[in-house]
Amino acid sequence: MTEAAATAGVDVVIAVHDPARPIARAVRSVLDHNGEGVRLTIVCHEVPAATIAAQLPQQHREQVRFLEHSDGTGSPAGPFNAGIEAADAHFVAVMGSDDTLAPGAVASWFWLAKKHDADAVIARLERDDESVVPTPPTRPWRRGVLDPVRDRLSYRSAPLGLVSRAAIIRMGLRMDDVAVGEDVGFVTRLWFRGRVVFDRSGPAYRIGGDATDRVTMSTRPIKDELAFVRRLVKRRWFEALELQERRAVCVKLTRIHLFGAVLNRPDPAWWTERERADLATVGRTMLTAAPGMDAVLSIADRALLDRILDGSGDADQLIALARARRRHGVPRTLMTRDPGYVLAREAPLRVMAASFLIR
C-alpha cells in the first residue's frame, strides 16, 4: 500500500484456538505479502498468547498484536468480536488461522472500497489447490455496488474481505454466540443494508484444508447446529426486510444449511424423532418468515423439504432425498414444480449459470 493507505489502515484479525493450526503460514501471508498499511491482531481463544507466539518466527512475532480471550465456549464469535472491537483502522478483515491471503489481496480490497465508498468488499475465494469457490453467484457483468437480491449476496456466509469499521458501528454488527453460523447474521445485515462490492478478479482469500477440527465440520444436535437460523429470522431488522429480500435469504438457508444438515448426517440411526422434529421446526420457521420462498426450489428440493416438514417417516428416504437433490443437471434438480418459476432469479437454472460464470 502507499503511505496514504497506510494512514487509513486495515486491521487484520486472526482467531486461533489451537497451537497445532498453521498460524505461522497465515501470519506470513499477511505480513510478508500484504503487510504495508496493515496491523495484524491474533486473538488467542482459550490458549495463552505465549503459546501461539512461540509458533511464529521472531521477526513476525514482533509485528503482531496478541490478545487473549476466554469465554468458555467453542464458538469463534467471541474471539472475532474481541478482535473487531480492538480495531481502530478504517477497515477490518477477519481470517481463519488455517487460511491465507494471496499476495496483494488487502491492497486490492482497500482500493476497491475507496473507489466505490463501500462498506464492504467481498473477496474472491479459492481453495488450497487454487480452485475457485463460486460464491456469491452475482450477475456476471456487474461491477461496482451490488444489489443483495439481484446479486444473490446471501450465498456468501462470512465477511471474508474488508468491512468498514464505521459500518460495523453504525449497524451494530456482532457475530452471534452460537456453535455454527455465527457470522451469517452479521453478513446478512451488512449485505442488505450496506454498500457492497465484489473483488471479482483480484487476489484471493485462500481457504485452508489443514484443519481437522473446524467447528462447521462437527456433527451436533440440529437444535444447536441451526440455532443461528432461528435467531436470524426473528431479528427485528430481518423482519423489516422486504418480502423478496427475506425470501432470498431463506432460499439460501434452506438449500445450504437445512438440506446440508441432512446430507452431512448419513446414518439413519442418527435421525431420532427429536432430531426430525427439530429439523421440521426450522423448515417451518423459514416458510413463516418468508412465505412463498419454496416456489423457486427444484422438484428434488421440494421433495426433500416436504419430507423434512413431515417430521416423520423413514430416515433412509430422508437421506436418499438429500443425495438426490445433489444430482445436478438432471431434470428434477433443474425444474421447479410450477413451470412459471423455472427462470426465476433464485431458481436452479439461473443460480447454476451464475455460479459457473464466477469460476
N, C-alpha and C positions, 0 to 999 in steps of 0.2 A: 504493500500500500504506500501511497505518497504520505508526506508529512501531514497534509490536510486530513486524510483518512485516519492517520494515527491519532490526531487530535480528537476526531469524532469518536473513534474507538469501538471495538467489539469485544464483549465478554464471552468467551467460550467456556461452557460449564460441562464437565465430565463427572458423572456419578459412578462410583465404584464401591462394591461391597465385598469383593473377593480378591486378595492379592494374586491369585492364580490367573486372573484375567490379563490379557496382553496390554496392560495400561501403558507400558513404555512405547509400544508401537503407536497407540492413539496419540500420545503426547508428541512423539516425533513427527507425526503427520501434521500437527498443528504448529509446533514451534519451528521446525526446520523448513516447512513448505507453505505455511500460512501465518507466520508469526508477526509480520510487520503490522503494527497498529492493533495488535490483539493482546488481551490479557487472558491467561488460562487459569481457571479455577478447577481444582479437583475436590469434589465433596466425598469424603470417606465415610461411607454408611456402615455404622456398627463395626468399624475397624479403625485402629489407631492410624493417624496420619503418618507416623514414622514408619509403619509397616508398608504403606503404599509408597512413600517417598524412597524407601530402600530399593524399590523396583526400578527406579529411574537413574540414568547416569547423572553425575554431579552437575554437568553444565545445564541440564534440563531442570533438575531439582531446584536450582536457584532462580529459575524463571517462572515457577509455579506458585500460586497461592493455594494452600491446603486448608480445607475446612473440615472439621469433624462433625458428624451429625448422627444422633442416636434418637430413635423414636420407637424402638421395639417392634417395628413392623417389617414385613418383607417387601413393601411397596416402594418402587423408585420415586414415588411422588414426593416424599419428604426431602430427600437429598436434592432433587431437582428444584423444588420450591426454595430450599435454603440457598442454593447457588444463584438462582434468579434474583432472590431478594438481596443478595450481597452485591449484585452487579450495579455498576453506575455508569456504564458506557451507553451510547445511544442505542446500540443493538445487542441482543443476546443470541447465542447459538448453543444448543444443547447437543450432547453426544453420548452414545453408549461407550462403555470402556473397551469393548472389543471391536468398535468401528473405527474408521479412518476417514480423513478428508483428502481428496486428490489435491495436488499442488495448485495453488491459486484459487481454491474454491471460495474462501472467505472474501477475498478481494472482489471476485466476480459477483457474489451476492450483495456485497456492500454497495458497489457502484450501481447495480441494478435497482436497489432500494432507493438510492439517492436520485437516480434518473426519474423514477416514477413516484417519488414521495410515498413510498409503500410502507404499510405497517408490517408486512411480512414478505419474505422471499422463500418460495418453495424450492428446495434443492432437487436436482436430478439425482436419482438413486441408482446405484449399481451394487451388485454382489461382489464378493471377493474375486470371482472369475471374470469380472467386468461385464457380465451380462446385465442388461437394463431391467430395472423394476418399473413396469409401465403404469405408474400411478403419479398423479391423478390423470384419468383419461380425458384431458382437456380438448377443446376444439383445436385441431392441429395447426390451423393458420393463425391462431390468436396470439398476439403479442401485447404486452402492456398489462394493465389491470384486468383481472379475471372476474367473471361472474360466478358466484358459488354454485348456482344451479346449472347454468348452461355449460360450465366447465367442470362439473362433477367433482368439486373440490372435496366432498366428503370422503372420497376414496383414499385421500391421504390422511392417515390417522394420527400422525405425530408431527410436531413442529420442527422438522429437520430442515435446516436452512437458517434464516435470520428472522428474528421477531423484534420489532421496535419496543424498547422498554417503556416508551410513552404510551404505546397501545396496551401493553400489559397492565399499566397503572390505570389507564382510562377505562378499560373493560373489566378490571378486577380479575384478571386471568390467574388461575391457580390450577395445578394438577390435583385430581381427586385422590383421596386416600383410600384407594381400592387396590385389590390384588392384581387386576388386569384392566387395561383400558384407561389408565389414569390420565392420559393425555388427550383422549377423544373429546371430552367436553371442552377442554382448553382450545383445541384447534377448531372445533365446530363453531364456537362463538367468534373466534378470530376470523375464520373463513367467511362467515356470513355477516360480520359487522365491520370488517377491516378492508383496507386496500391491499390486495394480494397479487403478487406477480410470480411467475414460474421461470426459473433459470433453465429453460428447456435444453440448451446446448452447452451450458457451462461445465466446469469441472465438477465431478460428482462427490456426493456423500456416499461412502462405501460401507455397506453393511457386512460386518464380520461374521464368519461362520464358525468361529472357535468355541463360543460359549456352549456348554452342555447343560447349563442351569438357568437359561433365560426364563424369567418369570412367565412369559407368554407361552412357553412350551410345556409348562406343568399342567397336569390334569387335576382339577379341583371341582368341588360341587358346582352345579350350574348356578345356584343362588349366589355363589361368590364370583364365579367367572363372569357372569353377566350383570353383576350389580351396577356397573357403570352405565349400562343401558337404561336401567330403571331410574337411576339418578338423573341422567341426561334429559330424558323426555319429560321429566317433571319439573325441570328448572323453569322459573318464571320467564326468563329471556327466551327459552326454547319455545314455550307455549305461545310467546308473542310473535314468533316467526310466521310468515305466510304459509298457507297450506302446501303450496308447491315446494317450499323450502323444507318443511317438515317431512314431506314425502321423500324428497331427495335423500335426506339423512337416513330415514328409516329403511328405505330400499337398500342402501349400503349396509346398514347394521344387520339387516336380515340376511343378505347374501354372504357377507363376510363373517359375521360373529355368530348369529343364530344358527345358520346352516353349518358353519365351521365347527361349532361346538359338537355337533353330531358326528361330522366326519372325523374329528380328532378323538373320538371315543368309540372305536370299532368293536369293543367287546360287548355283546348283547347283555351279559350279566351285569354290566355297569349300570344299565338303564333301569333302575328301580322305579317303582310307582312314584316315589317322591321326586326323583330327578326328572321324570317325564312331566309331572305336574308343574314343576318349576320352569321347565322349558316352555310349556304351553302358556304359562303366565307371562313370560317375556314376550312371546309372539303376540298375545292379545294386547299387551301394553302398547306395542308399536302400532298395531292396527287402530287402537283407540287414539293414539297421539297423532296419527297421520292417516285418516280414513281414505280408502281408495288406493293406497300405495301399492297394494298387491297386484293391481291391474297390469303393471309393466313387467311382472315376473314371467319367466318362461313357463311352459306347461310342466316341465320337470320340476321347476322351483315350486310351483303351486301345489303339485302332488306332495312334495315334502312338507310344505307349510301346512297343508290340510292335515297330514298325519301328525305334525307337531301339535297343532291346535286341538286335535282329537284327544291328546293326552293319555291315550291308552293304546292297546293293540300290540302287535308283535314287534319286538325290538329289532329283530333281524330285518324286517321290512323297513323300519325307520332308517337303519344304516344303509340298506340297499338303495333307498331313495336318495340318500345323501351322496352316494357314489354315482348314481345315475345322472344327477344334475351336473356332474363334472365331465360328462362325455361331450365336450364342446364340439360344435359343428353338426350335430345330428338335429333333425327337425324339432324334437321335444325340448332341446336346450336353446333353440333359436326362436321358436314361435311362441306367441302369447295366446292364452285361451280366447281372448277377444281379438280377432284379426285387426281390429281398428287400432290396437296399440303396438303392432309389430315394429313400426318405425318411430315409436316414441323415443325421446332422448334417453331415458333410463332403461329402455328395452334392450335385450341382449345384442341384437344386430348392431346398433349404434355404439353401445359401450365397447363391444369387442373390436369394432373397426377403429374407434378412437384409441384403444389400448395398443393395437397393432402399430398405429402410426406414431406412438411415443417411442417405440423401440429404435 
